[in-house]
Amino acid sequence: MAGMKRLLMLQVFGALVAAMAHAATNFDLAAKATNGLAVDLHRQLATGNDNLCVSPYSIESALAMTFAGADGETRAQMARVLHFPSDSSNAASFASLQHSLEEMSAKTADLAKKSKEFGGPSEPITLNIANRLFAQKDYDFRQDFLLLVKQDYGAAFEPIDFTVNPAAAAQHINKWVADQTRDKIRDLIPADALNKLTRLVLANALYLKAPWADPFSEKTTQPEPFHVRGGAPVNLPMMRKTARFGYAKREGFTAVSLPYAGDDLQFLVLLPDDVEGLRALESKLAEHVLAECAKLEATEVDLHLPKFKLEPPTIALAEKLQALGMKSAFDIPQGSANFDKIAPRKPNDYLYISNVFHKTFIAVDEKGTEAAAATAVVMMRATAIRGPKPPPIEVKVDRPFTYAIQHVRSGVCLFLGRVTDPR
């Protein structure tokens, strides 16, 4: 039918992830691009006084798979927003990063096994990464594209019929998401997001459960004041530990990093000096700042850190990505979207992004962190100086702060967000 639009949906699920320190990698491009988008999106989303949790790695990976099928001005705009060089393929860099993350999980399993033999802690980092293409049966997808996502993203191909019952198809994909994220991400695809014109869902599901390298003692967790949303203090459960953490004092804020098991992954806290200083701190966020925080000097710190658990609702990212300059991919102006490398583009029969959905989960407590995330792209046709050992530096995380889950070696932020209310 002339003028009909088809729907391409890209579905991605991100989680906290990290790479083996000695793995030979070439994921610098993927890491820098992800952090670039992380900062841009954080500025778009960190409005008001609400908590925030996004997985830049998940979103970037989802859009990287879409970018592989883009051409012309659509590709050029996506390259700028995703911080990609437009004249090259980025799939190999993301494949390298994913491979490193999977090696990390195996490394911590070995560490846990050895630790258990000597009566030590025996919890490894649990990491699950899975990719899948849910594609309309008998649709004219380009074999080169299907081969690329299979080779570089490990995406298995599953034929599905969106034309008969799109609601059942959405339910099927949502169940796959829930299974891959240990039931932490449910109902990612909103009820009305798919229809009889849906043609493709590219899914990347990730789940991570990461124990601290050295857990907090539950006995030291006590109620302490936290300035909720920068206002009056409220007593909340505050974990406490004195240990060697990454630490740096910068203009207007303090950075502290806590290692997870295996030391390849860290939890980064950026704490503003002022109770109401979160916005000023977020305005200073930049790709190079995040990269520097992956290499903080180890310092004796007396740390007070609130426990928190965030389960925000699905975020629709289409308008945010358009505001960053990615318009043609969303068929703005009409007729401009070009994903000819995914399926042959015809004047009245072409793919375009209609929306991008993202959903996350994160919980931080004495034992470590559990997190999962999801992104869905819906497409329709159409440093310190060493010196004598000082006393511990007290850092009280008692006001709204920015946090990241960061891969130490590359500096890539797998999660980035803010906590204004830990309750």
RAGI-V255473 format. One record per pair of residues at least 24 apart in sequence whose ideal C-beta (glycine too) atoms are under 10 Angstrom apart, sorted by the first residue. I is the first residue (numbers start at 1). J is the second residue. Records with the same first field share a line. If there is no record, write none. Layout:
I: J  J
//
This chain:
1: 197  348  349
2: 347  348  349
3: 347  348  349  381  382
4: 196  197  348  349  380  381  382
5: 195  197  331  334  337  348  349  350  351  352  354  379  380  381  382
6: 136  139  162  195  196  197  198  199  200  343  349  350  351  352  379  380  381  382
7: 136  162  166  193  194  195  196  197  198  199  200  201  351  352  353  354  355  378  379  380  381  382
8: 66  69  135  136  141  197  198  199  200  201  202  337  339  342  343  350  351  352  353  354  377  378  379  380  381
9: 134  162  169  170  173  189  193  194  198  199  200  201  202  203  353  354  355  356  357  376  377  378  379  380
10: 61  62  63  64  65  66  69  133  200  201  202  203  204  353  356  357  375  376  377  378  379
11: 62  65  132  133  134  170  173  174  176  177  188  189  193  200  201  202  203  204  205  356  357  374  375  376  377  378
12: 55  57  58  59  60  61  62  63  64  65  66  131  177  188  201  202  203  204  205  206  356  357  358  373  374  375  376  377
13: 55  58  61  62  128  129  130  131  176  177  178  180  181  184  185  188  203  204  205  206  207  358  359  360  372  373  374  375  376
14: 54  55  56  57  58  59  60  61  62  129  181  185  204  205  206  207  208  358  359  360  371  372  373  374  375  414  415
15: 55  57  58  101  126  127  128  129  180  181  182  184  185  205  206  207  208  209  210  360  361  362  369  370  371  372  373  374  405  414  415
16: 55  57  101  125  127  206  207  208  209  210  260  265  267  362  368  369  370  371  372  373  404  405  406  407  413  414  415
17: 55  57  58  97  98  100  101  102  104  105  125  127  128  129  206  207  208  210  264  265  371  405  407  412  414  415
18: 100  101  103  104  105  107  108  125  127  208  210  260  262  263  264  265  266  405  406  407  408  409  410  412  414
19: 96  97  98  99  100  101  102  103  104  107  264  265  407  408  409  410  412
20: 99  100  101  102  103  104  105  106  107  108  262  264  409
21: 100  103  104  107  262  263  264  407  408  409
22: 100  103  107  264  409
23: 96  97  99  100  101  102  103  104  107  264  409
24: 96  99  100
25: 93  96  97  99  100  103  409  410
26: 92  93  95  96  97  100
27: 92  93  94  95  96  97  98  99  100  101  407  409  410  412
28: 93  96  97  410  411  412
29: 83  84  85  88  90  92  93  94  96  97
30: 57  60  61  64  84  90  91  92  93  94  95  96  97  98  410  412
31: 57  60  93  94  96  97  287  290  291  294  407  409  410  411  412  413
32: 83  84  93  287  288  290  291  410  411  412
33: 60  63  64  79  81  82  83  84  85  90  93  94  287  412
34: 58  59  60  61  64  82  83  93  94  97  287  290  407  410  411  412  413  414  416
35: 60  83  285  286  287  288  289  290  291  294  404  406  410  411  412  413  416
36: 60  81  82  83  84  286  287  290
37: 63  81  82  83  84  287  321  324  413  416
38: 83  285  287  290  404  412  413  414  415  416
39: 83  282  285  286  287  288  289  290  413  416
40: 81  82  83  285  287  320  321  323  324  325
41: 81  315  317  320  321  324  358  416
42: 282  285  402  404  413  416  417  418
43: 282  283  285  320  323  324
44: 317  319  320  321  323  324
45: 315  317  320  358  416  417  418
46: 278  279  282  283  285  402  416  417  418  420
47: 279
48: 229  420
49: 228  229  230  231  278  279  400  418  420  421
50: 229  312  418  420  421
51: 229  308  310  311  312  362  400  417  418  419  420  421  422  423
52: 282  310  312  315  360  402  403  416  417  418  419  420
53: 308  310  311  312  315  358  359  360  361  362  371  373  403  405  415  416  417  418  419
54: 312  315  317  358  359  360  373  375  413  415  416  417
55: 206  358  359  360  361  362  371  372  373  374  375  405  413  414  415  416  417
56: 290  373  375  404  412  413  414  415  416  417
57: 94  97  98  101  204  206  373  375  405  407  412  413  414  415  416
58: 204  205  206  358  359  360  372  373  374  375  414  415
59: 315  317  321  356  358  373  374  375  377
60: 84  90  94  97  375  412  413
61: 94  97  98  129  131  153  202  204  206  375
62: 202  203  204  317  356  357  358  374  375  376  377
63: 317  321  326  329  353  356  375  377
64: 89  90  91  93  94  149  152  153  204
65: 91  94  131  133  145  148  149  152  153  155  202  203  204  342  377
66: 200  202  329  339  342  351  353  356  377  379
67: 91  329  339  341
68: 94  144  145  148  149  152  153  202  339  341  342
69: 141  142  144  145  148  149  200  202  338  339  340  341  342  343  351  379
70: 328  329  337  338  339  340  341  342  351  353
71: 337  338  339  340  341  342  345
72: 328  336  337  338  339  340  345
73: 327  328  329  336  337  338
74: 326  327  328  329  330  331  336  337  338  339  340  351  352  353
75: 328  329  338  339  340  341
76: 328  338
77: 321  322  324  325  326  327  328  329  330  336
78: 321  325  326  328  329  353
79: 326
80: 324  325  326
81: 321  322  323  324  325  326  327  329
82: 321  324  326
83: 287
89: 148  152
90: 152
91: 148  149  151  152  153
92: 151  152
93: 152
94: 152  153  204
95: 151  152  153  154
96: 152  410
97: 407  410  412  414
98: 129  131  152  153  154  204  206
99: 129  154
100: 264  407  409  410
101: 125  127  129  206  208  264  265  407  412  414
102: 127  128  129  154
103: 127  264
104: 208  210  260  261  262  264  265  407  409
105: 129  208  210  262  264
107: 261  262  264
108: 210  211  213  260  261  262  263  264  265
109: 261  262
110: 262
111: 213  261  262  263
112: 211  261  262
115: 261
121: 211  212  213  214  215  261  367
122: 211
123: 209  210  211  212  215  261  367  368
124: 209  210  211  261  262
125: 208  209  210  211  260  261  262  264  265  368  369
126: 182  207  208  209  210  211  370
127: 206  207  208  209  210  265
128: 179  180  181  182  205  206  207  208  209  372
129: 153  154  180  204  205  206  207  208
130: 154  155  156  176  177  179  180  181  203  204  205  206  207
131: 155  156  180  202  203  204  205  206
132: 156  157  158  173  176  177  180  201  202  203  204  205
133: 157  158  159  160  200  201  202  203
134: 158  159  160  162  169  170  172  173  176  194  198  199  200  201  202  203
135: 159  160  162  199  200  201  202  343
136: 160  161  162  163  169  197  198  199  200  201  343
137: 161  162  163  164
138: 163
139: 163  199  200  343
140: 199  343  344  346  349
141: 199  200  342  343  344
142: 339  340  341  342  343  344
144: 341  342
145: 200  339  340  341  342  343
146: 200  342
148: 341
149: 202  204  342
153: 202  204
154: 204
155: 202  203  204
156: 203
158: 201  203
160: 198  200  201
161: 196  198
162: 194  195  196  197  198  199  200  201
163: 195  196  197  198  199
164: 196
165: 194  196
166: 191  192  193  194  195  196  197  198
167: 191  192  194  195
168: 194
169: 194  195  196  198  201
170: 194  195  198  201  376
172: 201
173: 198  201  203  376
174: 374  376
176: 201  203  205
177: 203  205  359  372  374  376
178: 205  372  374
179: 205  207
180: 204  205  206  207  372  374
181: 205  206  207  208  359  360  361  371  372  373  374
182: 207  208  209  361  370  372
183: 207  361  372
184: 209  311  359  360  361  362  363  370  371  372  373  374
185: 311  314  359  360  361  372  373  374
186: 311  359  361  374
187: 313  314  359  374
188: 314  357  358  359  373  374  375  376
189: 314  357  359  374  376  378
190: 314  316  355  357  376  378
193: 314  316  354  355  357  376  378
194: 376  378
195: 354  380
197: 354  380  381  382
198: 354  378  379  380  381
199: 342  343  351  379  380  381
200: 339  342  343  351  379
201: 376  377  378  379
202: 342  376  377  379
203: 374  375  376
204: 374  375
205: 372  373  374
206: 371  372  373  374  414
207: 361  370  371  372  373
208: 260  265  362  368  369  370  371  372  373  405  414  415
209: 363  367  368  369  370  371  372
210: 259  260  261  262  264  265  266  267  364  367  368  369  370  371  405
211: 260  261  262  367  368  369  370
212: 239  241  243  258  259  260  261  267  364  365  366  367  368  369
213: 243  258  259  260  261  262  263  265  266  368
214: 241  243  244  245  258  259  261
215: 239  241  261  365  366  367  368
216: 240  241  243  258  303  305  307  365  366  367  368
217: 241  366
218: 365  366  367
219: 366
220: 304  366
221: 305  306  307  365  366
222: 304
224: 304  306  396  397  398
225: 396  398  399
226: 304  306  308  396  397  398  399  400  401  419  420  421  422  423
227: 275  276  398  399  400  420  421
228: 399  400  419  420  421  422  423
229: 276  278  399  400  420  421
230: 272  274  275  276  277  278  279  399  400  420
231: 275  276  399  400  420  421
232: 275
233: 275  398  399
234: 421  422  423
236: 306  307  308  398  421  422  423
237: 306  307  308  365  366  422  423
238: 303  304  305  306  307  396  397  398  422
239: 303  304  305  306  307  364  365  366  397
240: 302  303  304  305  396
241: 301  302  303  304  305  366
242: 300  301  302  303  391  392  393  394
243: 298  299  300  301  302  303  392
244: 297  298  299  300  301  392
245: 269  296  297  298  299  300  301  302  303  392  393  395
246: 293  294  295  296  297  298  299  301  408
247: 296  297  298  299  300  301  303  384  393  395
248: 292  293  295  296  297  299  383  384
249: 273  299  384  393  395
250: 281  284  289  292  293
251: 284
252: 277  280  281  283  284
253: 277  278  280  281  282  284  289  401  402
254: 281  301  393  395  397  401
255: 289  292  293  296  395  402
256: 293  296  299  301  303  305  393  395  397  401
257: 293  294  295  296  298  301  404  406  408
258: 301  303  305  364  368  369
259: 298  408
260: 368  369  405  408
261: 368
262: 408
263: 408
264: 407  408  409
265: 369  405  406  407  408  409  414
266: 293  294  296  404  405  406  407  408
267: 305  364  368  369  403  404  405  406  415
268: 293  294  296  402  403  404  405  406  408  413  415  416
269: 293  303  305  395  397  401  402  403  404  419
270: 401  402  403  404  418
271: 305  395  396  397  398  399  400  401  402  403
272: 399  400  401  402
273: 399
274: 399
275: 398  399  400
276: 399  400
277: 399  400  401
278: 399  400  401  402  418  419  420
279: 400  418
281: 400  401  402  418
282: 400  402  418
284: 402
285: 402  404  416
287: 411  413
288: 411
290: 404  406  411  412  413  416
291: 406  410  411  412  413
292: 383  411
293: 404  406  408  411  413
294: 404  406  407  408  409  410  411  412  413
295: 383  408  409  411
296: 383  384  408
297: 383  384  385  386
298: 384
299: 384  389  390  392  393  395
300: 389  390  391  392  393
301: 392  393  394  395
302: 391  392  393  394  395  396
303: 392  393  394  395  396  397
304: 394  395  396  397  398
305: 364  366  395  396  397  398  401  403  422
306: 364  396  397  398  401  419  421  422  423
307: 363  364  365  366  422  423
308: 362  363  364  365  403  419  421  422  423
309: 361  362  363  364  365  370  422  423
310: 360  361  362  363  364  371  417  418  419  421  422
311: 359  360  361  362  363
312: 358  359  360  361  362  417
313: 359  360
314: 357  358  359  360  374  375  376
315: 356  357  358  359  360  375
316: 355  356  357  358  376  378
317: 353  355  356  357  358  375  376  377
318: 353  354  355  356  357  377  378
319: 355  356
320: 356  358
321: 353  355  356  377
322: 353  356
326: 353  356
328: 352  353
329: 353  356  377  379
330: 354  355  356  378  379  380
331: 379  380  381  382
334: 382
335: 382
336: 382
337: 379  380  381  382
339: 379  381
342: 379
343: 381
345: 381
346: 381
348: 381  382
349: 381  382
350: 379  380  381  382
351: 379  380  381  382
352: 378  379  380  381  382
353: 377  378  379  380
354: 378  379  380  381  382
355: 379  380
360: 415  417
362: 403  405  415  417  419
364: 403  405  419  422
369: 403  405  415
371: 405  414  415
373: 414  415
397: 422
//
